[in-house]
Amino acid sequence: MEIAVLKKIWLSPPHMGGNEEVYVKEAFDTNWIAPLGPNVQNFERAIEDYIKNDIHTACLSSGTAAIHLALELLGVSQGDEVICQSFTFAASANPITYLGASPVFVDSERETWNISPDLLEEAIKDRLAKGKKPKAIIAVHLYGMPYKVNEIRAISEKYDIPVIEDSAEALGSIYNGQKCGSFGELAILSFNGNKIITTSGGGALLTRDESLKERAIFLATQARDNAPHYQHSNIGYNYRMSNVLAGIGRGQMEVLPKRVLARRNNFSFYKENLAGISEIEFIDEPKGSYSNRWLTCILTPSFEFRERIRIALEEENIESRPLWKPMHLQPIFEGGTHYANGVSEDLFNRGLCLPSGSSMIQEDLERICDIIKNLHK
Ligand SMILES: *Cc1c(COP(=O)(O)O)cnc(C)c1O
């Protein structure tokens, strides 16, 4: 007997535009099978043209590498403290520990689900009172929703603590007319396989300060001094992007605006089709914010309700995922310093990310909505 296999729907699969192979072939034809090369330069230029605001870009091997270098560029070292949004993916925080520093986690506010300005200021005051000035603030545009940029910037300026803008999930998002990735002292992007565009794996460090970019490239290419032989007066890293993979990135940049629209259309479809279920809530964009809607998230009344949806989808070969588990609740950071208000824990318990790929067709979206509506009956 033949068993019909239901079409798998992934949470956020890669979606090629077509020209990626042209640029990858260019790398092969010219034998630029190396870190760096013309594809990397062109990819960096395409990012700069898109984000604007005089941003300089260094393409790297991952978003995690970009955060590591950003922290190092800000002088974070052994024994320092770095404030980090608790509600995020572990890659936002892990590099703090690579440098022997400690994360101080700060919880979220309800409107954008990102770092709470009030709690951030409370945390800074408390750290200062304890005689420890945090070296940096890592703020995240989670799921593509811009954090409260103006409020966070005001606090950053008041206390003179630089912001690292984790824009890994927010390429294409806009705050008050300005693209995400152009706000922090340093910002990072990710081109991991599940992000809005991908190079299979990769990331970028963005900054308006050209000297910081040059320093980042120096550190990312093994920190070689200017000498005919190999001489090193700094510890370096091998973090630059491959010229082959940058070819994928060039092709992906050409379709980025379409990818953003497709993800936003997914969100609208879910919101309209599930409008009859009063138990399901969506997060709206505050005035002035434009989210790339990297992942469509829903909030349910309870953990049990959330799990019923997740398991029903899984049984139909559809991937969904609970919202990020806050860092202050992760076993790896247990006992660490944190300033919590219960918001991210509540979101984690009741929230679910629905399939959000830009290549989804209406039939896929309808299938998902029907499963959720049938559960509700
Ligand atoms: C994906 C992601 C990263 C890390 O990017 P990689 O390229 O996977 O190393 C960092 N922060 C957030 C919020 C992410 O979603």
The ligand as a Gaussian input file, in Angstrom:
#p B3LYP/6-31G(d) Opt

LIG

0 1
 C       20.933000      34.142000      13.285000
 C       21.174000      35.088000      14.382000
 C       22.469000      35.411000      14.803000
 C       23.710000      34.716000      14.347000
 O       23.939000      34.662000      13.011000
 P       24.768000      33.430000      12.352000
 O       25.036000      33.915000      10.984000
 O       23.848000      32.241000      12.389000
 O       26.005000      33.223000      13.140000
 C       22.623000      36.377000      15.792000
 N       21.554000      36.978000      16.340000
 C       20.293000      36.674000      15.991000
 C       19.167000      37.394000      16.644000
 C       20.063000      35.700000      15.022000
 O       18.810000      35.375000      14.701000

